[in-house]
Amino acid sequence: MATPIALLSVYDKTGLIEFAKELSSSGVRLLGSGGTAKKIREAGIPIEDVSDITKAPEMLGGRVKTLHPAVHGGILARSIPSDEQDLKAQSISPISIVVCNLYPFTETISKPNATLADAVEEVDIGGVTLLRAAAKNHERVSVLSDPSDYPSFIQAWKSGNGDVGQNLRNTLALKAFEMTAKYDEAISGYFREQYASADLPKENLAGPVQRMALRYGANPHQKPAQAFVTEGELPFKALSGSPGYINLLDALNSYALVKELHAALGLPAAASFKHVSPAGAAVGVPLDEVEKKVYGVDDLKEELTPLACAYARARGADRMSSFGDFIAVSAPCDLATARIISREVSDGIIAPGYTPEALDVLKKKKGGKYCVLQIDPSYVPGEVETRQVYGISMQQRRNDAVIDANLFGNIVSTKKDVTKEALTDLIVATLALKYTQSNSVAYAYKGALIGIGAGQQSRIHCTRLAGGKADNWWLRHHPRVLALPFKKGVKRADKANAIDLFVTSEVLEGREKEQWESLFEAVPSPLTEEEKKTHASQLEGVACSSDAFFPFPDNVHRARKSGVTFLAAPSGSVMDAECIKAADEHGMVFAHTSLRLFHH
């Protein structure tokens, strides 16, 4: 039996001497490169230089040491007759063990004064090639890339009389593949930052813009932060301002929502996002005169386009939650829409394009710092998405479920009739749930969300939260609310806050009460419970959708209190029959969708 050969070429020499001593005493012939061979030899352990088998000296200052057929032929040869004949013809001995780790690229670029030249010199070539070659041939070759594996390998080697077993070789190969992948990712990330960043001067760009530096992560102390793709180019660009991490989460989720809304309904769509959930979303259903006043656009002189109507509805669904929103629209932003945005407190917008007039308006917002993103409407994300939480990577197929009229065909209630308008509202509510932090329940009316409950641990709390928002939305249509005598010059945000306090009958005291009363020409008397009850009874035809099944009929009863006539939820609850019974008691139409839409 031929003497087994181990090739050792390591930067990190932790445990090297002890390991080499164990290998040598077990009858393994040692080959080493450069400093590795020198260190082992100085310890009195017999070892040959790689140049003894390649018959070629190390060259180019150590850049070329192991890149030779005598090395890689010995590693890559399989235990098959043709490969064995090739080795014999070239006088090459098979190598059974490869011990290698890589130059400290990450550590080098992390140094404050690291230069591009420093980084280039730490790009390991021979080491990565050794690891990949040995890992590829792991059916025969053992590859050790981590010094912590030395003791267990020696133990397996001795107990197996020179055969560590296929399971260990498999495990060691996976570790080597993961090491080279992480190493390559660090290198590509560094050079992406150097050569393909949106924040570089245009003349310095070497190719498509693959990376954009962000102001910071989810919080100001989380720096640095970036957005990037590993191939092609970023599908969006900043026309004004610069996005933060949460801005991009809102922008990309909200654009995905409005793109799907447009595809499902053929109408322009808009969304108002806050903290990765929609505060409002809508399609371009025209506004009547009362609605224009409710949504605060009755004073605009130019005609409201369908896209402007969509954003007015989206922003007006829950003005409190939309304060400081990130906006998405499905069509190029026009001037009418930009006019509405220009006077709202907002962080940014994403759209597939902008008219010159609209862009001019938006670029002036926030002193020129308003974030204006333009996305390629033809962009299609990959099928698989990956995220990392607490250092652990998780991967899943992207949620590409199609939500259209076909989803609501399974009507399980006694009442079966679904109007065209209700179908639109069910699609709007359900698509919004697809991009809302779960658990979530959504109410929609006239092509717009009017209430959404997001991120609650209990389904009934989602239903109550969304219903409460829908109730407040409807109270803003009350004639006495529309006639509130605000003083001239009161800001839009102050009006929104004052109206919210008025319709919720919040009890105010002291300085807070004085500030609220100071907004009016005459202090209005609160709405009575009878006025609220009468007004609430006038709302009918609301659609309600849930991202998972209703576990109890209390959700159905609560939804009905907010004018819900049309319900949609997946089936699967042991209480499905009771929920259907509750819907029948209220004369509601209930569709089982059989599609859960959790989003996290």
N, C-alpha and C positions, 0 to 999 in steps of 0.2 A: 504493500500500500504506500502510495507517494506521501511524502511529508507535507502536511498542510501548511499553507502560506498565509500570513496575515500582513496586510499593508496598512501602515499607520502614518497618518498625515493630519495633525491636529493643531489648531491655534490654541484652544483651551487645553492646557496640559494637566488639569486636575486629575489626580489618580492615575496618571499615565505610567509612572515608573512601576508602581505596584502591579498594574494590569499587565504591562510588558513582561515583568518578571514571572507572573503566573503563566502567561502564554508560553514563554520560552521554556519554563520548567515542565510544561505539558507536552513538549516536543514540537512546538509550532515554530516554523522558520519565519523570522521577522524581516520585513522590508520597511524602510522609512524614508521620508523626504526631508531635506533641509534640516531645520532646527529640531524637528521631532527625532530624527535619527541621531543627531548630535547629543541631545539630552539623554536619550536611552543609553547610548554608547558610554557617555560619561558616568553613568550609574553602574557600569561594568556588565551590562547585559548585551550579549551578542546580537548584532543587527546589521543588515546590509543596506547600502544606499539604493534608492530606486535607479540611480544611474548605472548600477551594476547589471541590471537586467535590460535597461533601455539602450545601454552603450552610448548614451548621449548625456552631456552635462546639463545641470540646471542652467537656464539662460534668461536673459532679459530682466536681470535683477530679481529672479525668483518667480517671474510671471509664468514661466513654463517649467514644470517639474514632472508632473505625472501624465501629461497629455501625450500618450504614446501607445501604439498597438501592443507593445509587450505588456503594458499595464492593463489596458482596457480589454484586450483580447483575453487576458487571464481572468478578468472579472466577468465578462459577458458570455463566456463560453458555457454552453449548456452540456448536460450529460447525455449527449447524443453522438453517434459515430462520426457524423460529418464535421461537427465542431471539434471533436477530439482529434480527427485527422488534420484539420487546419492548424491546431495548436502544435501538433507534432511536426508538421511541415515547416512551421515558422520557429520551432524550438522555443515555444512559450509554455510556461508552467501555469496551471490553473491557480487562481487565488481564491481562498475559501472565506477569508475574513477581511473586511474593510473597516478600519477605524478612522473616522474623520469628523471634524466639526469645522466651522467656517469663520472667516475673518469677521471681526466685530463691527459690521456695517452700521447697525442701529446705534451702538455706543458712540461710534465716531461722529455721526451726523448730529448727535445730541449735544456734543461739546459746543460751548458758546462761540468759539472762534473757528469752528470747522469750515473748511473751504470746499469748493466743488472738487478741486484736485484731491483733497483728502478723501472725499467720498468715493471718487473714481478708483483710488488705490485700494479701497476696502471692498470692492466688488470681487468676490471670490469666483474664480472660473474653474480651476482644477478641482477644488473641493466639492463644489456643487456637482460637477461631472462624475466624480468618484461616488458620491452618495446616490445619485440617480442611477448610475450604471449598476451599482451593487443592489440597490432596492429593486430595480427592474428584474434582476436575476435572483431574486430571493428564494426561489425554489432550491437553489444550491448554495448561495452566498449569504453569510451573516453580515449585516451592516450595523455598526454601532456609531450613532451620532450624538449620544448623550453619555457623559462619564458616569452618571448615576446607574447606568445599566451594566457597568463593568463587573461588579461582584456577582450579580445573578447570572450573567453570561458564563463566568468562570465556573460557577457551581454547576450549571447545566452542562457545560463542556466536559467537566470531569465525570459527572454522574452518567453522561451518555457516551463516555469513551470517545470523545471527539465529534459527537453528533448532538447538537443542542435541540434538535427536533424542529419540525416544520412550523408548529404553532409559534415558537419564539422567533423564528426567522420572519414569519408573517408580521408579528407585532413590531419587530425592529424595523422592518421595511416601511410600515405605515408611519412610524415616527420619523424616519428619514424623509419620506415624501412630504410630511407635514412641515418639517424643518425647512426644506428647500422652498416650499410654497410660501411660508411666512417670510423667508429671506427675500424671495423674489418680490413679494408684495411690498416689503420695506423699500427695496431698491426702486421699484416702479413708482411708488408713492413719492419718494424723494425727487426723482427726476420729473415726475408729473408736476410737482411744485416748482421745479426749476425751469421747465421748458413748455408747459402746456396749461398755464393758469390764466383765468380771466383777469386777474389783478396785475399781470405783467404788461409792460409796454408792448404794443402790437408788433414792433420790430423784433422783439425778443422771442416771440412765439415760434415754436418749431413745428407745430401741427395744429390739429383741432383743439379747441378749448375743452379739456377734460376735467378741469378742476376750478372751483371757485372758493376762495377763502371767505369764511363767514366772520362776522364781528366777534361772536363768541358762541358757546353752546347754549344749552337750555337756560343757563344762568351765567352772569358776567364772569364768575371765577372759573368757568369751564373753557379754558383756552389752551391751545388753539382749537379751532373748529373749521371744518371744510365740508364741501359737497363735491363729489367726483363720480365719474364713471370710469370703468376699466377698459372700455373700448369705444370707438367712435368719439362723439363729442357730447357735451351737456346739451340737453334738448331745450334749454332756456338760457336767456341772457338778461342782464340788468341794463335797462335803458336809462334808469335814474335811481339814485340811492344804492344801498347794498343790503341784502337780506341777512337776517340772523337765522339761527338753527330752527327756532320755533316758527319763524316766518315761512321757512321753506316747508316744514311739515304741514302748515296750514295751506300754503300755496299749492303744493302737489296734491294733497288730499282734496282740496276744494275744486281744483281744476278737473281732477278725475270725476268728481261728482257732476259738475256742470256739463262736461263732455258727454257723460252717459245720459243725463237728463235730455240734452238736445237730441242725442241719437234715438232715445226712446219715444220722444213726443214731437220732434220736428219743430220745436219752438226754441228761441234763444233763452238761455238760462243764466242765472247768477246765484252766487252763494256768498254768505257772510260768515267767515270762520273765526272762532276763538278757541285757542288751546286744543286744536286738532279735533274739533267737533263743530258742526254747523250751528250758528246762532239763528240762521235763517237761510232758506234756499227757495227759489221760485223760478217759474217760467214766465214768458212774456205775455201774460193775460192782461188785456187793457184795464186801466184803472177808471172807475167812475168818479164823479166829482167829490163824493163823500170820501172815497178811498184816497184820493189825492190829498185831501186835508188830513186824514188820519196819518198818512205816511209823510206828511210835511213837504209835499212837492207841488202844492196848489199855487204857489207864487212863482213858479218857473214860467218864463214867457215862451220859451221854445216848446214845440210839440214833443211829447214824450214818446220816444221810439219804443218798440217792443223790448229791446234790451234794457232801456232805462226803466220801463215798467217792471221788468224782472228784478232789477237791483233795488228799486224802491220797495217792492214787496219783500225781498230778502232782508234788507236792512230794517224794514219796519215791523218785521215779525216780533222781534224782541229787542227794542232799541237799547235797553239797559245792557244786555249781553253783547250786543254788536258794537258797543263803544270800544274803539281801538281795534277794529276787525282787520282781517286780511280778506281781500275780495277776489273772487274768480268770476269771469264771464266766459261764455262759450263762443262768442263771436267777437270780431274786432271791436274794441271799445270806441263808441262814437261820442260826439260832443255832448249830447243830451245826458248820457250816462256819466261822463266826466264831470259835468256841471253838478250833478247830485253828489258825487264822491268828493268834489272839491270843498264842500262845506261841512262834511262829516269828519269826525275824529277817526282816523283810520291809519293803519301801518303800511299798507301796500296793496297792490293789485297784480294779478296774473291774467293774461289774456293772449289769444293767438295773434293779436295785432292791435294797432291803434291808428285812428285817423290822425293826420297831422295836427288838426285843431284840438283833438282830445289829448294827444300827447303833450301839447304845449300847455294845456291847463294843468295836467297832472304833474308835470315837471316843476311847476311853480309851488306845489304844495309842500308844506313843512320846510320852507326855505330852500327848496331844491333837493331835500334829503328823502322825499317820499319814495318808497321802493316800487319801481315799475318794472315788472318782469314780463318778457315776451317768450311764449313757449311755442315750439314747433307743433302745429296741430296734427301732423302726421306721425308724431312720436308714439311708439307702442312699447311699453315696458316688457321686460322679459317674463317668462312664465313662472320663474322661481324667484322668491324674495328671501333675503337673509337679514337678520338683525342680531345684535349682540346685547345681552343683558347680564350685567354683573360678571363680565368676562366669558360668558357662555354664548356660543353662537347657535342660533336656531334658524331653521329653514322650512319654508312651506311653499306650496303652489300659490301664486297670487290669486286673490279672489276675483275670478273673471266671470262669475255668475251673471247671466243676462237677466235684467229685470224689465219685463214688458207686460202687455195686457194678458198674455198667456199664463202668467204666474197666478192670476186671480180667477182662473176658470173653475176651481173646485169650490163651489158655494155650498156650504154645509147647513146654512140656516133655512128656515121655512120661506122667508122672503128672499127672492132671487134676483130682482131687478137691479142692475148696476148702470147708472147713467154714464154717458160719455165723460161728463165733468168729474164724476166720482172716480172713474177709472184713472183720469189724469192725476187726481189728488192721491190716490192709492200708490201710483207709480212715484210721484214726488216724495211722499212720506217714506216709502220703502227704500228708494234709492238713497235718501238722506241717511237712513239707518245703516246702510252699507259703509258709510264713512263717518259714523258717530261712535264715540267710545262707549262700549257696552257695559252693563245692560242699557238698552235704550228703547224708548217708545216715542213715536212722532204723530202729531196731528197736522193735517193739511186741509186747506180750503181755498178754492179759486186759484189753484196752481201754485200755492205757496205754503211753506211750513208756517203754522201759527203757534206751535208749541212743541218743544222737544225736551225729553227727560233723558239725560246722558250720564253714564258712568255710575249708576246706582247699583248697590248690591242686591236690592230687592226690586222685583218687577212692579209691584204696586206703587213703590215710591217713584219709579219712572213714570208710571201712568198718572199719578197725582201731580208730579212736578210739571209734566208736559201739559196736563189739563189746566193747572193753575196759570201757566203762561198763556194758554189759549183763552182762558176766561178773561185775563187782563187785556189781551189783544182785542177781544170783542167789546169790552167795556170802553175801550178808547174810541169806539164808534158811537157811543152814547151821545145824544144831542147836547147834553150839559157839558160833556167833556170837550166836544168840538167848539163849544161857545165859551170856554174858560177865558176870562178877561186878562190875559197876560199884558204886562206893561211893554211898551215898545222898547226894542233893544235886548230883550231877554235871549240869551244864547240857546241854540237848539238843544244842547246837552242838558241845560238847566230845565228847559221845558219838558224834556223826556223824563227827567228825574221827578219833576213836580207832578206830572200826569200819573206816573207810576205810584207815587205816594197817595194821590187822590183816589185812584181806582181801587187800590188795595186797602183804603181806609186806615192807613197807618196812623197810629196815635202819636202826635208830635207834642213835644214839650219844650219850654225854655227857648234857648237860642235857636235851636233847630226849627221850632215853630215860627219864630220871628223871621228867620231867613226865608222859609217857604212862603209865608204870607206876603213878604216884601216883593214877590215876583208878580203880584196881581194888582190891577187897578182897584178891584173890590174883592175882598176875601170870599171865595165861594163856599157855600154850605156843602157838606159831604153828601154823597149819594146815599139814599136810604136803602135798607135791605129790600124793601118792596120794589124800589126802582131797579135795583140790581137783578132781582128775581124776574121781573117783567122783561127786562132787556135780555137776560140770558135765555128766556123761553123763545125768543125770536131767532135764535141761531139754530139752523138745521142743515143737514147734509154734509157735516164734517166727516173726513176720512181719518181713520186711526190705524197705524201699523206698528207691529212689535217685532224686534229682531229675534225673538225666540217665543216659545209657546206661553200662553197665559196659564200660570199654574193654578189659579183660582178665579172664580167668576167675579170677585170684587173688582178686578180690572175692567170687566165689561160694564159693571154698574157705574164705576167712576167715569169711564169714557162717555157714557150716555149723558152724564151731567153737563158735559161741555159740548153738547149738540152733535155727538158722533152718531151717524147713521150707518156708516160703512166701516167694517172692521177687517183687518187682515193679520194673520199670525200663523206660524207653523203649527202643525199638529204634533202630538206626541205626549201631551200631558195626561195623567190618569184622570184629570178633571175636565177633559175636552168636552164630554157630554154635558156637564154642568155649565160650562162656558157657553156652549151652543144654546142651551135652554135659557140662559140669561139673555142672550142676544134675541131670541125669539120673544121673550117677555116684553122686550122694548121695541119690537118691530124692526130690528137692525138686520142688515145684510152682513153675513160673516163668511169670509173666504179663508180656507186653509191653504197656505202657500207651499208647505213642505220644503221650505228653504230657510235655514237658520243663517243669520247675518251678523254674528259676533265680530267685533272689530276692536283690536287692541294694538 
